[in-house]
Amino acid sequence: MMLGDYLALAKNAGADIQGWLTQVGPLQAKALEKLAADERISPARAARMAVADFSRFAGEEDWATLISHVRVAADPALACLGAIVDWRLAQKPCAAHQPSKRHHHINS
């Protein structure tokens, strides 16, 4: 299967992207699940967003790392998904993805 195939299947309600990620690495699956819970989205959506973010924001070195993972993998699509999830988990969240914090000002 190709990465696009996994992501297309992940759009279906019954998709088991966590199962695929567990094949890549159980720690990745748990980390993506936590990220998804923190952002109040499904793990499948978090994975799709990771792919979209990677394609938009990853640098040349990130792409080179991805290609090297895919080149030596038994299942290139899963290796690609795993590398992209690793990349996404390593990114610091931007202000738009931070939980809202309310600041209370005390008038003196």
C-alpha positions as CSV (number, residue, x, y, z in Angstrom):
1,M,0.0,0.0,0.0
2,M,1.1,3.6,-0.6
3,L,0.9,6.4,1.9
4,G,-2.0,7.9,0.0
5,D,-3.9,4.6,0.3
6,Y,-3.4,4.6,4.1
7,L,-4.6,8.2,4.4
8,A,-7.6,7.6,2.1
9,L,-8.6,4.7,4.3
10,A,-8.1,6.8,7.4
11,K,-10.8,9.1,6.1
12,N,-13.3,6.3,6.6
13,A,-15.0,6.2,10.0
14,G,-13.8,2.6,10.7
15,A,-10.2,3.2,9.8
16,D,-7.6,1.9,12.2
17,I,-4.7,4.3,11.8
18,Q,-3.7,3.5,15.4
19,G,-3.2,-0.1,14.3
20,W,-0.9,1.1,11.5
21,L,1.0,3.4,13.8
22,T,1.4,0.6,16.3
23,Q,3.0,-1.4,13.5
24,V,5.5,1.4,13.1
25,G,6.0,1.9,16.8
26,P,3.7,1.7,19.9
27,L,5.2,4.8,21.4
28,Q,4.4,6.8,18.2
29,A,0.8,5.5,18.3
30,K,0.4,6.6,22.0
31,A,2.1,10.0,21.3
32,L,-0.1,10.7,18.3
33,E,-3.2,9.6,20.4
34,K,-2.2,12.1,23.1
35,L,-1.6,14.9,20.6
36,A,-5.0,14.2,19.0
37,A,-6.7,14.2,22.4
38,D,-5.0,17.5,23.3
39,E,-6.2,19.1,20.1
40,R,-9.6,17.4,20.4
41,I,-9.4,15.6,17.1
42,S,-9.3,11.9,16.1
43,P,-5.9,10.2,15.7
44,A,-6.7,9.7,12.0
45,R,-7.2,13.4,11.5
46,A,-4.0,14.2,13.5
47,A,-2.1,11.9,11.2
48,R,-3.6,13.5,8.1
49,M,-2.8,16.9,9.5
50,A,0.8,15.8,10.2
51,V,1.1,14.8,6.6
52,A,-0.3,18.2,5.4
53,D,2.0,20.1,7.8
54,F,5.0,18.1,6.7
55,S,4.3,18.8,3.0
56,R,4.0,22.5,3.8
57,F,6.6,23.2,6.4
58,A,9.3,20.5,6.4
59,G,12.8,21.6,5.4
60,E,15.2,19.9,3.0
61,E,16.8,18.0,5.8
62,D,13.4,16.7,7.0
63,W,12.7,15.5,3.4
64,A,16.1,13.8,3.2
65,T,15.4,12.0,6.5
66,L,12.0,10.9,5.2
67,I,13.5,9.5,2.0
68,S,16.2,7.6,3.8
69,H,13.6,6.0,6.1
70,V,11.4,5.0,3.2
71,R,14.3,3.7,1.0
72,V,15.3,1.0,3.5
73,A,11.9,0.1,4.9
74,A,10.1,-3.2,4.3
75,D,6.8,-1.2,4.1
76,P,7.6,2.2,2.6
77,A,4.2,3.7,3.3
78,L,4.3,2.8,7.0
79,A,7.8,4.1,7.2
80,C,6.8,7.3,5.6
81,L,3.8,7.7,7.9
82,G,6.1,6.9,10.9
83,A,8.7,9.5,9.9
84,I,6.1,12.2,9.3
85,V,4.5,11.5,12.7
86,D,7.9,11.6,14.3
87,W,8.5,15.0,12.6
88,R,5.1,16.3,13.7
89,L,5.6,15.2,17.3
90,A,9.0,17.0,17.4
91,Q,7.4,20.3,16.4
92,K,6.5,23.0,18.9
93,P,2.9,23.9,18.7
94,C,2.1,27.3,17.2
95,A,-0.2,29.8,19.0
96,A,-3.2,28.5,17.0
97,H,-2.7,25.0,18.4
98,Q,-2.1,26.1,22.0
99,P,-4.8,25.5,24.6
100,S,-6.5,28.9,25.2
101,K,-5.3,30.5,28.4
102,R,-7.3,33.1,30.1
103,H,-5.4,35.9,31.8
104,H,-7.2,37.7,34.6
105,H,-6.1,41.3,35.2
106,I,-6.5,42.9,38.5
107,N,-7.3,46.5,38.4
108,S,-5.4,48.5,41.1
